[in-house]
Amino acid sequence: MLNRPGGTPKAQIQLLRDSTWQMSFGERAALEGLLAQLQPQLAIEIGTAEGGSLARVAAHSAEVHSFDLIEPQPAARDLPNVTFHTGDSHKLLPELLAHLAEEGRNVDFVLVDGDHSAEGVRQDLHDLLASPAIGRSIIVLHDTMNETVRAGLEAVSYETYPKVAYVELDFVAGYMFREPALLHELWGGLGLVVVDSTRDAYFSEPVRQRKYYEVFQLVRTAREIVVDEQHGGTQQRELERLHEELRNTRAWLDSVQGSASWRVTAPLRVVKRRLADLMTDR
């Protein structure tokens, strides 16, 4: 709970309360911060799901267009400033962008969180960057830590679009799951693409972030170490178990061979072995 100075307890803030918002708390905070500063007149969300992020986009925007394969949840449909486009975004999005471009309108903010196939992600970005309606825009990409999504993002030639001013695919780092259902899978993360059609692209610096290592590669390397250590730990425990079993077996054998009965019956065992050899020779 949060408290106002000298006041009564305040309800938990939205980004910590909404269970339908399928983003980590860090991703939520970053998105909320961007929207609060940008205050978009026109926004687009690709991939509505249960409408958690859509509610926050709508709260900060004058007009929102939402795309998803399925009909929106009732709570999302009640948002007064949202127009819903139900169906294949790869068909519906270019149609909307063409219409907006004809009207000379600019899309201020886009959240891409729909088709998570590599080609689907690449196509969404291509449709956005190829449109004149994306002129001075902030594009946020979700699940940039996922390897399939990342492959689609890496397939985009950002430098071929002169209006692309900045690209940081690990704007907010994703994560590796430790829960059994998704063990070691990589998900989450926000990427950022800044579009400015007024920029002078000639003799400019590369648009991809190069100041520090990308978290995606670091997490993949860390995953290999974690998996190797876990497998190595399992193998080590199994080896230790076998060694303990061998020690117990040797101790038992030593106790048997050192017993009085073992020594007394030794001649009988010799005779038995010789008889067995004679039978084999026949």
Summary of the structure (lengths in Angstrom):
residues: 282
radius of gyration: 31.7
end to end distance: 91.8
largest distance: 107.5
contacts: 816
relative contact order: 0.08
helix: 48%
strand: 18%
